[in-house]
Amino acid sequence: MNASKRFNALHRPDSPLFVMPNAWCEGSARLIEQLGYPSVGTTSAGIAFTRGYRDSSPAMDDEMKFEAVDRIVRAVQIPVSADLENGLARTPEGVESNFRRVSDMGCGGASIEDIADYSNPTAPVFFGVEQACERVGAACEAVRSRNPNFVVTARTDYLLGQHDYSLSEVIKRLVAFEAAGADCLFAPGLRSMEDLKTVQSELFKPINVLPAPRMTIDRLRALGIQRVSLGSTLFRAAYKQISMVLAELDQLTGLDYMQRALPLEYLDKVMR
């Protein structure tokens, strides 16, 4: 069974909740696979940080992003879902081309979000609903005839922008994306289980959740959520540990971190 069929099967109504950690390089993807997760997402933020750029920096060439996705796909046997930000294209035709490209790479799915301009990271500019839907539709059209099991995730980042916390706007966008053909819907920034339940009640397709504080896997499972992703949090957690270790090195106990490190022999086996 190819990657898209396996990834699609995880989203069937009778399938249990699964966690999709997000990788930023081949090594992180292989560790996720080794630990038994059924799929891996890429994180555009983690990929950018690895290269020394901020998330969605216009200074980072798109070819670097495609190369990173391709290397992750080649590194693992589990399905990969590519974070394609806003489709990495200005036009719907460009979105089509890029979704075909990652499908041909062997990805099981990919996501597209509704940000039009990333130049100001604290106040991104959003596509209007109609324009965003046209782009989601283009992504779906790109893969349907050649790879019908490919999972297109449509995402609104509205709650991450400098807007009022508007569930009605999020619901309007996700409902429209669902009608445009998306297979999975995603709205990072939901603050509570109650808000998540409200959004879920308006949708028919599976929802991807980036957990907020007080959201637990058990509670998400009980709500009927099928997919949980971790975004850039794994990368940031790793860098938090590095920062703590480096800050403690001038103390008498500063080398205690060595006892917490993964054994070199274990990582050698994971990396093949």
C-alpha positions in Angstrom: 0.0 0.0 0.0 1.5 3.4 -1.0 1.9 6.3 1.3 -1.2 8.1 0.4 -3.4 5.0 0.8 -1.9 4.4 4.3 -2.3 8.0 5.3 -5.8 8.3 4.0 -6.8 5.1 5.9 -5.8 6.8 9.1 -8.5 9.4 8.5 -11.4 7.0 8.0 -14.4 7.5 10.3 -13.8 4.2 12.1 -10.1 4.8 12.6 -8.9 5.8 16.1 -7.1 9.0 17.0 -3.5 9.1 15.8 -0.7 11.5 16.7 1.4 12.9 13.8 4.6 14.5 15.2 6.3 17.0 13.0 9.9 16.6 11.8 12.3 19.2 10.5 15.0 16.9 9.1 15.7 13.3 8.2 17.0 12.5 11.7 14.0 13.8 13.5 11.7 11.9 11.1 13.6 8.7 11.7 13.3 9.0 15.4 9.6 9.6 15.1 9.3 6.5 13.0 11.4 4.5 15.4 9.1 5.4 18.3 6.2 3.8 16.5 4.2 6.8 15.1 2.1 5.9 12.0 2.9 9.1 10.1 5.0 12.3 10.3 4.3 15.8 9.3 6.9 18.4 8.3 7.1 21.7 10.1 7.8 24.7 8.0 8.9 26.6 11.1 11.3 23.9 12.1 12.8 23.6 8.6 13.3 27.3 8.5 14.9 27.5 12.0 17.2 24.6 11.0 18.5 26.9 8.2 18.8 29.9 10.4 15.7 31.7 9.1 12.5 32.8 10.9 9.3 30.9 10.1 8.0 31.8 6.6 10.9 34.2 6.0 10.9 35.5 2.4 14.7 35.1 2.5 14.4 31.4 2.5 14.2 30.0 -1.0 11.2 27.7 -1.7 13.5 25.1 -3.2 15.1 24.7 0.2 11.7 23.8 1.5 10.9 21.3 -1.2 14.4 19.7 -0.8 13.8 19.3 3.0 10.4 17.6 2.3 11.9 15.3 -0.3 14.7 14.3 2.1 12.3 13.5 4.9 10.1 11.4 2.5 13.2 9.4 1.4 14.3 8.9 5.0 11.2 7.0 6.4 8.7 4.3 5.4 5.8 5.9 7.2 3.6 8.5 5.3 4.6 12.1 5.3 2.3 15.1 5.2 4.1 18.2 3.9 3.5 21.6 5.4 3.3 23.8 2.3 2.4 27.0 4.1 0.1 28.9 1.7 0.9 26.6 -1.2 4.2 28.3 -1.8 2.7 30.1 -4.8 1.0 33.3 -5.7 -1.6 31.8 -8.0 -4.0 28.8 -7.9 -2.0 27.4 -10.9 1.1 27.6 -8.8 -0.6 25.8 -5.9 -1.7 23.0 -8.3 1.9 22.6 -9.5 3.3 22.5 -6.0 0.8 19.9 -4.8 1.5 17.7 -7.8 5.2 18.0 -7.0 4.9 16.8 -3.4 2.5 14.1 -4.5 5.1 12.9 -7.0 7.7 13.0 -4.3 5.7 10.3 -2.4 4.0 12.4 0.2 0.8 11.0 1.7 -0.7 14.4 2.0 0.0 18.1 2.3 -1.5 21.2 4.0 -2.4 24.7 2.7 -3.2 27.7 4.8 -4.9 31.0 4.1 -2.1 33.6 4.7 -1.4 35.8 1.7 1.6 37.8 3.1 4.0 36.6 5.7 6.3 39.7 5.6 5.1 40.9 9.0 5.0 37.8 11.2 3.1 39.6 14.0 0.3 40.7 11.6 0.0 38.4 8.6 -2.3 39.4 5.8 -5.0 36.8 4.9 -6.7 35.8 1.7 -10.4 36.5 1.5 -12.5 33.4 1.9 -13.4 33.2 -1.8 -9.7 33.5 -2.8 -8.6 31.0 -0.2 -11.2 28.5 -1.3 -10.0 28.8 -4.9 -6.5 27.9 -3.8 -7.8 25.0 -1.7 -9.8 23.8 -4.7 -6.7 24.0 -6.8 -4.7 21.9 -4.4 -7.4 19.2 -4.4 -7.8 19.3 -8.2 -4.0 18.9 -8.6 -4.0 15.5 -6.9 -7.5 13.9 -7.4 -6.9 12.4 -10.9 -3.4 11.1 -10.3 -3.4 10.3 -6.5 -7.0 10.1 -5.2 -6.0 9.0 -1.7 -3.7 12.0 -1.2 -5.0 13.9 1.9 -5.3 17.7 1.4 -5.5 19.5 4.8 -6.9 23.0 4.6 -5.9 25.3 7.5 -6.9 28.7 8.7 -4.4 30.6 10.7 -7.0 33.3 11.5 -6.7 32.8 15.3 -2.9 33.3 15.1 -3.1 36.7 13.4 -3.8 40.1 15.1 -7.6 39.6 15.0 -10.3 39.3 17.5 -10.8 35.7 18.7 -13.6 34.9 16.3 -14.9 31.4 16.2 -17.5 32.5 13.7 -14.8 33.5 11.2 -12.9 30.3 11.7 -16.0 28.2 11.2 -16.9 30.2 8.1 -13.5 29.5 6.6 -13.3 25.8 7.5 -16.8 25.1 6.2 -15.9 26.8 2.9 -12.6 24.9 2.7 -14.5 21.6 3.3 -16.9 22.6 0.5 -13.9 23.3 -1.8 -12.8 19.7 -1.4 -10.4 19.5 1.6 -10.1 16.1 3.3 -9.1 17.4 6.7 -9.6 20.8 8.4 -7.2 22.6 10.8 -7.5 25.8 12.9 -4.4 26.2 15.1 -5.1 28.6 18.0 -8.3 27.1 19.4 -8.1 27.8 23.2 -10.4 25.2 24.8 -12.2 21.9 24.4 -15.5 23.8 24.2 -14.3 25.9 21.3 -13.0 22.8 19.6 -16.4 21.1 20.1 -18.2 24.1 18.6 -16.0 24.1 15.5 -16.3 20.3 15.1 -20.1 20.4 15.2 -20.1 22.4 12.0 -17.9 20.1 10.0 -18.2 16.6 8.5 -14.6 15.9 7.6 -11.8 15.0 10.1 -10.2 17.7 12.1 -6.5 18.1 12.9 -5.8 19.5 16.3 -2.7 21.3 17.6 -3.4 20.9 21.3 -3.7 23.9 23.6 -3.1 23.8 27.4 -5.5 21.5 29.2 -6.3 19.6 26.0 -5.3 16.0 26.6 -5.1 13.0 24.2 -7.8 11.2 26.2 -10.1 14.2 26.0 -9.5 14.7 22.3 -10.1 11.0 21.7 -13.4 11.1 23.7 -14.5 14.0 21.5 -13.9 12.0 18.4 -10.9 13.9 17.1 -9.0 11.7 14.6 -5.7 13.5 14.1 -3.3 15.5 16.4 -0.2 17.2 15.2 2.5 18.9 17.1 3.6 21.7 14.8 6.9 23.3 15.7 6.6 22.3 19.4 9.0 19.4 19.2 11.7 21.5 17.6 11.1 24.3 20.2 11.1 21.8 23.1 14.5 20.4 21.8 15.9 23.9 21.6 14.6 24.7 25.1 16.6 21.8 26.4 19.7 22.9 24.6 19.2 26.4 26.0 18.9 25.0 29.5 21.9 22.8 29.2 24.1 25.7 27.9 22.8 28.0 30.6 23.8 25.5 33.3 27.3 24.6 32.1 29.0 27.1 34.4 27.4 25.4 37.5 28.8 22.4 39.3 26.0 20.3 38.1 26.1 21.6 34.5 27.2 18.3 33.1 24.3 16.3 34.5 22.6 16.5 31.1 24.9 13.9 29.8 23.1 11.3 31.9 19.8 12.3 30.2 21.2 12.2 26.6 20.1 9.4 24.3 22.9 6.8 23.9 25.0 7.2 20.8 24.5 3.5 20.0 20.7 3.9 20.0 20.9 6.9 17.6 23.3 5.1 15.3 20.7 2.3 14.9 17.8 4.8 14.4 19.7 6.7 11.6 20.7 3.4 9.8 
